[in-house]
């Protein structure tokens, strides 16, 4: 009887352990970046700083704003007025409240870009 009880316990224990899902490293990175963005109230300032430093980040953000129906018209008007580099256009975007919010939201919701931005500002 003791052997049967022991094997039943062993079977139940192994079934419980094997049924648990181990999160992937990709999920862990995403969760970590989300928690960083929630814990840091000045994440917006850090993202803005990163956007001013990196041309690749600027290009990806501008491309997103061009393709987003809510921001495309404002960005087109701003681009016509600016006629300059991505850096000049990015300065104008970051001054505009709605475009700035859309750009920061795009960066913070994309773990790859948020990670890149945080590396640029030394985090």
C-alpha positions as CSV (number, residue, x, y, z in Angstrom):
1,X,0.0,0.0,0.0
2,X,2.8,2.4,0.8
3,X,4.4,1.7,-2.6
4,X,1.1,2.5,-4.4
5,X,0.8,5.8,-2.4
6,X,4.4,6.7,-3.2
7,X,4.0,6.1,-6.9
8,X,0.7,8.0,-7.0
9,X,2.4,11.0,-5.3
10,X,5.4,10.8,-7.6
11,X,3.1,10.7,-10.7
12,X,1.0,13.7,-9.5
13,X,4.2,15.7,-8.7
14,X,5.8,15.1,-12.1
15,X,2.5,15.9,-13.9
16,X,2.2,19.1,-12.0
17,X,5.8,20.2,-12.6
18,X,5.7,19.3,-16.3
19,X,2.4,21.2,-16.8
20,X,3.9,24.5,-15.8
21,X,4.7,26.8,-18.7
22,X,8.2,28.3,-18.7
23,X,8.2,31.8,-20.2
24,X,10.5,32.4,-23.2
25,X,13.3,34.8,-23.0
26,X,11.5,37.0,-25.5
27,X,8.5,37.2,-23.2
28,X,10.7,38.0,-20.3
29,X,12.4,40.8,-22.2
30,X,9.1,42.3,-23.2
31,X,7.8,42.1,-19.6
32,X,11.0,43.7,-18.4
33,X,10.7,46.6,-20.8
34,X,7.1,47.1,-20.0
35,X,7.9,47.3,-16.3
36,X,10.7,49.7,-16.9
37,X,8.4,52.0,-18.9
38,X,5.8,51.8,-16.1
39,X,8.3,52.5,-13.4
40,X,10.0,55.4,-15.0
41,X,7.8,58.5,-15.0
42,X,10.4,60.3,-17.2
43,X,10.4,57.6,-19.9
44,X,8.9,60.2,-22.3
45,X,11.9,62.5,-21.9
46,X,14.3,59.6,-22.4
47,X,12.5,58.5,-25.6
48,X,12.6,62.1,-26.9
49,X,16.3,62.3,-26.1
50,X,16.9,59.0,-28.0
51,X,14.8,60.2,-30.9
52,X,17.0,63.3,-31.3
53,X,20.2,61.2,-31.1
54,X,19.6,58.3,-33.6
55,X,18.7,58.7,-37.3
56,X,17.5,55.1,-37.5
57,X,15.1,55.6,-34.7
58,X,14.0,58.8,-36.3
59,X,13.4,57.2,-39.7
60,X,11.3,54.3,-38.2
61,X,9.2,56.7,-36.2
62,X,8.6,59.0,-39.1
63,X,7.7,56.1,-41.3
64,X,5.2,55.0,-38.7
65,X,3.7,58.5,-38.4
66,X,3.4,58.6,-42.2
67,X,1.5,55.3,-42.3
68,X,-0.7,56.0,-39.4
69,X,-4.0,57.6,-40.6
70,X,-4.4,59.7,-37.5
71,X,-1.0,61.4,-37.9
72,X,-0.3,61.3,-41.6
73,X,-1.9,64.6,-42.5
74,X,-0.3,66.5,-39.7
75,X,3.1,65.0,-40.6
76,X,2.7,65.8,-44.3
77,X,2.0,69.5,-43.4
78,X,4.9,69.6,-41.1
79,X,7.2,68.0,-43.7
80,X,6.2,70.5,-46.3
81,X,7.0,73.4,-43.9
82,X,10.3,71.9,-42.8
83,X,12.0,70.7,-46.0
84,X,14.9,69.7,-44.0
85,X,16.5,66.6,-42.6
86,X,14.9,63.9,-40.4
87,X,16.4,65.6,-37.4
88,X,14.7,68.9,-38.2
89,X,11.4,67.1,-38.8
90,X,11.8,65.2,-35.6
91,X,12.3,68.4,-33.6
92,X,9.0,69.7,-35.0
93,X,7.3,66.4,-34.3
94,X,8.4,66.5,-30.7
95,X,7.1,70.1,-30.2
96,X,3.7,69.1,-31.5
97,X,1.7,67.5,-28.6
98,X,-0.3,64.9,-30.6
99,X,2.6,63.8,-32.9
100,X,4.9,63.7,-30.0
101,X,2.5,61.5,-28.0
102,X,2.0,59.2,-31.0
103,X,5.8,58.9,-31.6
104,X,6.5,58.1,-27.9
105,X,3.6,55.6,-27.8
106,X,5.0,53.9,-30.9
107,X,8.5,53.6,-29.3
108,X,7.3,52.5,-25.8
109,X,5.0,49.8,-27.2
110,X,7.7,48.3,-29.4
111,X,10.1,46.4,-27.2
112,X,12.9,46.3,-29.8
113,X,12.7,50.1,-30.3
114,X,12.3,50.8,-26.6
115,X,15.4,48.7,-25.9
116,X,17.3,50.6,-28.6
117,X,16.2,54.0,-27.2
118,X,17.2,53.1,-23.6
119,X,20.6,52.0,-24.8
120,X,21.0,55.4,-26.5
121,X,20.3,57.3,-23.3
122,X,22.5,55.0,-21.2
123,X,19.9,52.9,-19.5
